[in-house]
Amino acid sequence: MLTVTLLYNIVPILIMIGVVVFTRHKALPICLLLIVYLAAFAITYFKLPSKNMRSIIWGNLAYGIIYAVATYLLMTITKEERLRIKLIVKVVSITIAVLAVVSLGGFLHSFLSVKPTWNSIDKVYSKSNKAPTFKRGETPIALAPKTVINRVRKASSDIPHSQYYSISDQVQAQFFRNKPVYVVPVEYSGFWQMMKASSIPGYFIIDATKQNATPQFIKKPYKFATSAYFNKDAARQIYRHSTSWLDLGSPQLEIDNNGKPYWVQTLYKSEFLSHRVNYRKLHVAVMNAQSGTVKIYSIKNMPKFIDEGITTAIANKLNIDFGKYKYGFWNFSQTGVMKPTGNGVEDGVTSVFNRDGSISYFTDFTTDKTGSDSALGYSMINARTGRLTFYRANNIMDSDGAKNNANQDYKAQQWKANMPILY
């Protein structure tokens, strides 16, 4: 945190040095810098800003202008010092102008040059009749995540001192001891509840293949969570221990074969002045939810128990980039552009358990034309490797169209369709 804040305050520090050297004021410029630095530290601590160079430049512009204005308004200067101050202002103005131009160039490069991002996607094209199918005797997944959350909430009385906690909306698909299950984190219900409880007593797990499965509360206490505050916040803890990495989405909870909980978050290193993602160089931060220890792995070398090193947020972004940027940014005719429907679920992807013990994210694609309800195909993204397999499909309805039809068919019963998935 201190290092990131320092990088965001290089311009204010240089201005302070100039003021101290060229004027008689010593204490005031230093005190003002300290105030700006502490304010910047607070913003960094709570907002967790990007560590990309372009973001750091914009931060320097903002803090530099604030510090320069505050210094000018609060200092009394003589005529001789005024001439010296003009030199400082000139140097600062040129510096800020150069930084602004460089940052703007980085923004335009990141925004316009998108074909390399599409090229970095590990993708395979296939036909829908070559997709994996169910065999006789195989058990399909019987529970949808929303059903899982409802059942877990009904079982929340199993949590000791349940008034301090709430059930997360995050449902984690995972193979636990070779069986497909859903893992649902328990969260703090607020700041004072966290202070009173000091730790979360465990999480819920439920069999994904049994229609009448009941959630089991697993007593594995952990201190770090996405709902925690200060240094117990899972995202902040990962941020603190991955100073040269940028995150994609929120951490997700996974458990190892012994049931120990870990927070998993996908990371990447952007280019010098761009937030553009290279999907071939993704890494994963794995944080022990009990101790807070963070380790960073490449996608190829992460622990075997992790089923979704590619988190749902990065899978959704991968789908968007795949469908939009095949012919680059300058594709004004919208040739080949496809839009993922999102299926009405969080982060736009649905986890699917595969026969080989892996997990994929399902999303169907439609044309970008308004009113169309036909699917052009669907993607399955391997949640461990990030490989996207696109299955072309003809004459099938997309998931939004399927939901609309189902809603019309059961309008009298006032039923609502959720989470359509292609079987």
For each residue, the residues with C-beta under 8 A, 3 or more apart:
1: 4 5 41 44 45 240
2: 5 6 41
3: 6 7 243
4: 1 7 8 44 49 51 243
5: 1 2 8 9 37 40 41 44
6: 2 3 9 10
7: 3 4 10 51 56 59
8: 4 5 40 44 49 56 59 60 63
9: 5 6 12 13 33 36 37 40 59 60 63
10: 6 7 13 14 60
11: 14 15 60 61 63 64 67 92 95 96 99
12: 9 15 16 33 36 37 60 63 64 66 67
13: 9 10 16 17 33
14: 10 11 17 18 92 95
15: 11 12 18 19 64 67 68 71 88 92
16: 12 13 19 20 29 30 32 33 67 71
17: 13 14 20 21
18: 14 15 21 22 88 91 92
19: 15 16 22 23 25 29 71 75 85 88
20: 16 17 23 25 26 29 30
21: 17 18
22: 18 19 81 84 85 87 88
23: 19 20 75 77 81 84 85
24: 78 81
25: 19 20 28 29 75
26: 20 29 30
27: 30 31
28: 25 31 32 71 74 75
29: 16 19 20 25 26 32 33 71 75
30: 16 20 26 27 33 34
31: 27 28 34 35
32: 16 28 29 35 36 67 70 71 74
33: 9 12 13 16 29 30 36 37 67
34: 30 31 37 38
35: 31 32 38 39
36: 9 12 32 33 39 40 63 66 67 70
37: 5 9 12 33 34 40 41
38: 34 35 41 42
39: 35 36 42 43
40: 5 8 9 36 37 43 44 59 63
41: 1 2 5 37 38 44 45
42: 38 39 45 46
43: 39 40 46 47 49
44: 1 4 5 8 40 41 47 48 49
45: 1 41 42 48 236
46: 42 43
47: 43 44
48: 44 45 235 236 239
49: 4 8 43 44 55 59
50: 55 246 275
51: 4 7 55 56 243 244 245 246
52: 55 56 246 270 273 274 275
53: 56 57 106 272 273
54: 57 58 103 106 107 110 273 274 275
55: 49 50 51 52 58 59
56: 7 8 51 52 53 59 60
57: 53 54 60 61 99 102 103 106 273
58: 54 55 61 62 103
59: 7 8 9 40 49 55 56 62 63
60: 8 9 10 11 12 56 57 63 64 99
61: 11 57 58 64 65 96 99 100 103
62: 58 59 65 66
63: 8 9 11 12 36 40 59 60 66 67
64: 11 12 15 60 61 67 68 92 95 96
65: 61 62 68 69 96
66: 12 36 62 63 69 70
67: 11 12 15 16 32 33 36 63 64 70 71
68: 15 64 65 71 72 89 92
69: 65 66 72 73
70: 32 36 66 67 73 74
71: 15 16 19 28 29 32 67 68 74 75
72: 68 69 75 85
73: 69 70
74: 28 32 70 71
75: 19 23 25 28 29 71 72
76:
77: 23 81 82 85
78: 24 81 82
79: 82 83
80: 83 84
81: 22 23 24 77 78 84 85
82: 77 78 79 85 86
83: 79 80 86 87
84: 22 23 80 81 87 88
85: 19 22 23 72 77 81 82 88 89
86: 82 83 89 90
87: 22 83 84 90 91
88: 15 18 19 22 84 85 91 92
89: 68 85 86 92 93
90: 86 87 93 94
91: 18 87 88 94 95
92: 11 14 15 18 64 68 88 89 95 96
93: 89 90 96 97
94: 90 91 97 98
95: 11 14 64 91 92 98 99
96: 11 61 64 65 92 93 99 100
97: 93 94 100 101
98: 94 95 101 102
99: 11 57 60 61 95 96 102 103
100: 61 96 97 103 104
101: 97 98 104 105
102: 57 98 99 105 106 273
103: 54 57 58 61 99 100 106 107 273
104: 100 101 107 108
105: 101 102 108 109 273
106: 53 54 57 102 103 109 110 272 273 274
107: 54 103 104 110 111
108: 104 105 111 112
109: 105 106 112 113 273 274 276
110: 54 106 107 113 271 273 274 275 276
111: 107 108 114 329
112: 108 109 329 330
113: 109 110 116 274 276 329
114: 111 117 118 276 321 324 325 328 329
115: 118 119 325 327 328 329
116: 113 119 120 276 278
117: 114 120 121 276 277 278 279 321 325
118: 114 115 121 321 322 325 326 328
119: 115 116
120: 116 117 277 278 279 280 281
121: 117 118 279 318 321 322 388
122: 279 280 385 386 387 388
123: 322 387 388 389 390
124: 387 388 389 390
125: 389 390 392
126: 130 131 389 390 391 392
127: 130 391 392
128: 131 377 378 391 392 393 394 396
129:
130: 126 127 391
131: 126 128 380 391
132: 354 355
133:
134: 138 140 423
135: 138
136:
137:
138: 134 135 355
139: 142 209
140: 134 209 423
141: 180 208 209 352 353
142: 139 208 209 210 211 213
143: 147 148 182 206 208 209 210 211 213
144: 147 148 418 419
145: 148 149 171 173 182 345 351 419
146: 149 150 418 419
147: 143 144 150 151
148: 143 144 145 151 152 171 182 184 206 215
149: 145 146 152 153 167 169 171 184
150: 146 147 153 154
151: 147 148 154 155 206 213 214 215
152: 148 149 155 156 167 184 204 206 215
153: 149 150 156 167
154: 150 151
155: 151 152 158 204 214 215 217
156: 152 153 159 162 165 166 167
157: 162
158: 155 162 217
159: 156 162 165 186 201 202 217
160: 201
161: 164 165 197 201
162: 156 157 158 159 165
163: 189 193
164: 161 188 189 193 194 196 197
165: 156 159 161 162 186 187 188 189 193 197 200 201
166: 156 186 187 188 189 227
167: 149 152 153 156 184 186 187 204
168: 184 185 186 187 226 227 253
169: 149 346
170: 184 185 226 250 252 253 346
171: 145 148 149 182 183 184
172: 182 183 184 185 252 253 254 308
173: 145 180 181 182 208 307 308 351 352 353 359
174: 180 181 182 183 254 255 307 308 359
175: 178 179 180 181 307 353 357 358 359
176: 179 181 183 205 255 257 259
177: 257
178: 175 357
179: 175 176 207 209
180: 141 173 174 175 207 208 209 353
181: 173 174 175 176 205 206 207 208
182: 143 145 148 171 172 173 174 205 206 208
183: 171 172 174 176 203 204 205 253 254 255
184: 148 149 152 167 168 170 171 172 203 204 205 206 215
185: 168 170 172 200 203 225 226 253 261
186: 159 165 166 167 168 200 201 202 203 204
187: 165 166 167 168 200 225 226 227
188: 164 165 166 191 193 194 197 200 225 227 228
189: 163 164 165 166 193 227
190: 193 194
191: 188 194 195 229
192: 195 196
193: 163 164 165 188 189 190 196 197
194: 164 188 190 191 197 198 227 228 229 232
195: 191 192 198
196: 164 192 193
197: 161 164 165 188 193 194 200
198: 194 195 223
199: 221 222 223
200: 165 185 186 187 188 197 203 221 222 223 225
201: 159 160 161 165 186 219 221
202: 159 186 217 218 219 220 221 222
203: 183 184 185 186 200 217 218 220 222 253 255 261
204: 152 155 167 183 184 186 215 216 217 218
205: 176 181 182 183 184 215 216 218 255
206: 143 148 151 152 181 182 184 213 214 215 216
207: 179 180 181 210 213
208: 141 142 143 173 180 181 182 213 353
209: 139 140 141 142 143 179 180 213
210: 142 143 207 213
211: 142 143
212:
213: 142 143 151 206 207 208 209 210
214: 151 155 206
215: 148 151 152 155 184 204 205 206
216: 204 205 206
217: 155 158 159 202 203 204
218: 202 203 204 205 255 259
219: 201 202
220: 202 203 255 259 260 261 290
221: 199 200 201 202 290
222: 199 200 202 203 225 261 289 290
223: 198 199 200 228 232 289 290 292
224: 228 232 233 234 237 263 287 288 289 290 292
225: 185 187 188 200 222 228 232 233 234 289
226: 168 170 185 187 233 234 235 250 251 263
227: 166 168 187 188 189 194
228: 188 194 223 224 225 232 233 234
229: 191 194 232 233
230: 233 236
231: 236 237 240 292
232: 194 223 224 225 228 229 237 292
233: 224 225 226 228 229 230 236 237
234: 224 225 226 228 237 238 251 263 287 289
235: 48 226 238 239 247 250 251 265
236: 45 48 230 231 233 239 240
237: 224 231 232 233 234 240 241 287 292 294
238: 234 235 241 242 247 251 263 265 285 287 294
239: 48 235 236 242 247
240: 1 231 236 237 243 294
241: 237 238 285 287 294 296
242: 238 239 245 247 267 285 294 296
243: 3 4 51 240
244: 51 269
245: 51 242 267 268 269 283 285 296
246: 50 51 52 267 268 269 270 275
247: 235 238 239 242 265 266 267 285
248: 265 266 267 268 277 311 313 314 317
249: 265 266 311 312 313 314 347
250: 170 226 235 265 311 313
251: 226 234 235 238 263 264 265 285 287 311
252: 170 172 263 264 265 308 311 312
253: 168 170 172 183 185 203 261 262 263 264 289
254: 172 174 183 261 262 264 305 306 307 308
255: 174 176 183 203 205 218 220 259 260 261 262 305
256: 259 260 262 303 305
257: 176 177 305
258:
259: 176 218 220 255 256
260: 220 255 256 288 289 290
261: 185 203 220 222 253 254 255 289 290
262: 253 254 255 256 286 287 288 289 306
263: 224 226 234 238 251 252 253 285 286 287 289
264: 251 252 253 254 284 285 286 287 306 308 309 311
265: 235 238 247 248 249 250 251 252 284 285 287 311
266: 247 248 249 282 283 284 285 309 310 311 313 314
267: 242 245 246 247 248 282 283 284 285 296
268: 245 246 248 277 278 281 282 283
269: 244 245 246 278 281 283
270: 52 246 274 275 276 277
271: 110 274 276 278
272: 53 106
273: 52 53 54 57 102 103 105 106 109 110
274: 52 54 106 109 110 113 270 271
275: 50 52 54 110 246 270
276: 109 110 113 114 116 117 270 271
277: 117 120 248 268 270 282 317 321
278: 116 117 120 268 269 271 281 282
279: 117 120 121 122 282 318 386
280: 120 122
281: 120 268 269 278
282: 266 267 268 277 278 279 298 299 309 310 314 386
283: 245 266 267 268 269 296 297 298 299
284: 264 265 266 267 296 297 298 299 302 306 309
285: 238 241 242 245 247 251 263 264 265 266 267 294 295 296
286: 262 263 264 294 295 296 297 302 303 306
287: 224 234 237 238 241 251 262 263 264 265 292 293 294 295
288: 224 260 262 291 292 293 294
289: 222 223 224 225 234 253 260 261 262 263
290: 220 221 222 223 224 260 261
291: 288
292: 223 224 231 232 237 287 288
293: 287 288
294: 237 238 240 241 242 285 286 287 288
295: 285 286 287
296: 241 242 245 267 283 284 285 286
297: 283 284 286 301 302 303 309
298: 282 283 284 301 302
299: 282 283 284 302 309 310 384 385 386
300: 385
301: 297 298
302: 284 286 297 298 299 306 309 384
303: 256 286 297 306
304:
305: 254 255 256 257
306: 254 262 264 284 286 302 303 309 384
307: 173 174 175 254 358 359 383 384
308: 172 173 174 252 254 264 311 312 351 359 383 384
309: 264 266 282 284 297 299 302 306 383 384
310: 266 282 299 314 315 318 361 381 382 383 384 385 386
311: 248 249 250 251 252 264 265 266 308 314 315
312: 249 252 308 315 316 346 347 348 349 351 361
313: 248 249 250 266 316 317 347
314: 248 249 266 282 310 311 317 318 386
315: 310 311 312 318 319 347 349 361 363 381 383
316: 312 313 319 320 340 342 347 348 349 363
317: 248 277 313 314 320 321
318: 121 279 310 314 315 321 322 381 386 388
319: 315 316 322 323 340 348 349 363 365 379 381 388
320: 316 317 323 324 340
321: 114 117 118 121 277 317 318 324 325
322: 118 121 123 318 319 325 326 338 379 388 390
323: 319 320 326 337 338 339 340 365
324: 114 320 321 337 338 339
325: 114 115 117 118 321 322 328 329 331
326: 118 322 323 331 336 337
327: 115 330 331 335 336
328: 114 115 118 325 331
329: 111 112 113 114 115 325
330: 112 327
331: 325 326 327 328 334 335 336 337
332:
333:
334: 331 337 368
335: 327 331
336: 326 327 331
337: 323 324 326 331 334 367 368
338: 322 323 324 365 366 367 368 376 377
339: 323 324 365 366 367 368
340: 316 319 320 323 348 363 364 365 379
341: 348 363 364 365 366 375 398 399 400
342: 316 345 348 363
343: 348 349 350 362 363 364 399 419 420 421
344: 399 400 403 418 419 420
345: 145 342 348 349 350 419
346: 169 170 312
347: 249 312 313 315 316
348: 312 316 319 340 341 342 343 345 363
349: 312 315 316 319 343 345 361 362 363 381
350: 343 345 361 362 363 419 421
351: 145 173 308 312 359 360 361 362 383
352: 141 173 359 360 361 362 380 421
353: 141 173 175 180 208 359
354: 132 357 358 359 360
355: 132 138
356:
357: 175 178 354
358: 175 307 354 382 383 384
359: 173 174 175 307 308 351 352 353 354 382 383 384
360: 351 352 354 380 381 382 383
361: 310 312 315 349 350 351 352 379 380 381 383
362: 343 349 350 351 352 378 379 380 421 422
363: 315 316 319 340 341 342 343 348 349 350 378 379 381
364: 340 341 343 375 377 378 379 398 399 422
365: 319 323 338 339 340 341 375 376 377 378 379 390 398
366: 338 339 341 372 373 374 375 376 398 400
367: 337 338 339 372 374 376
368: 334 337 338 339
369: 372
370:
371:
372: 366 367 369 398
373: 366 397 398 400 401 404
374: 366 367 395 396 397 398 401
375: 341 364 365 366 378 393 396 397 398 399
376: 338 365 366 367 392 393
377: 128 338 364 365 390 391 392 393
378: 128 362 363 364 365 375 390 391 393 422
379: 319 322 340 361 362 363 364 365 388 389 390 391
380: 131 352 360 361 362 388 389 391
381: 310 315 318 319 349 360 361 363 386 387 388 389
382: 310 358 359 360 385 386 387 388 389
383: 307 308 309 310 315 351 358 359 360 361
384: 299 302 306 307 308 309 310 358 359
385: 122 299 300 310 382
386: 122 279 282 299 310 314 318 381 382
387: 122 123 124 381 382
388: 121 122 123 124 318 319 322 379 380 381 382
389: 123 124 125 126 379 380 381 382
390: 123 124 125 126 322 365 377 378 379
391: 126 127 128 130 131 377 378 379 380
392: 125 126 127 128 376 377
393: 128 375 376 377 378 396
394: 128
395: 374
396: 128 374 375 393 422
397: 373 374 375 401 402 405
398: 341 364 365 366 372 373 374 375 401 402
399: 341 343 344 364 375 402 403 420 421 422
400: 341 344 366 373 403 404
401: 373 374 397 398 404 405
402: 397 398 399 405 406 417 420
403: 344 399 400 406 407 417 418 420
404: 373 400 401 407 408 417
405: 397 401 402 408 409
406: 402 403 409 410 415 417 420
407: 403 404 410 411 415 416 417
408: 404 405 411
409: 405 406
410: 406 407 413 414 415
411: 407 408 414
412:
413: 410
414: 410 411
415: 406 407 410
416: 407
417: 402 403 404 406 407 420
418: 144 146 344 403
419: 144 145 146 343 344 345 350
420: 343 344 399 402 403 406 417
421: 343 350 352 362 399
422: 362 364 378 396 399
423: 134 140
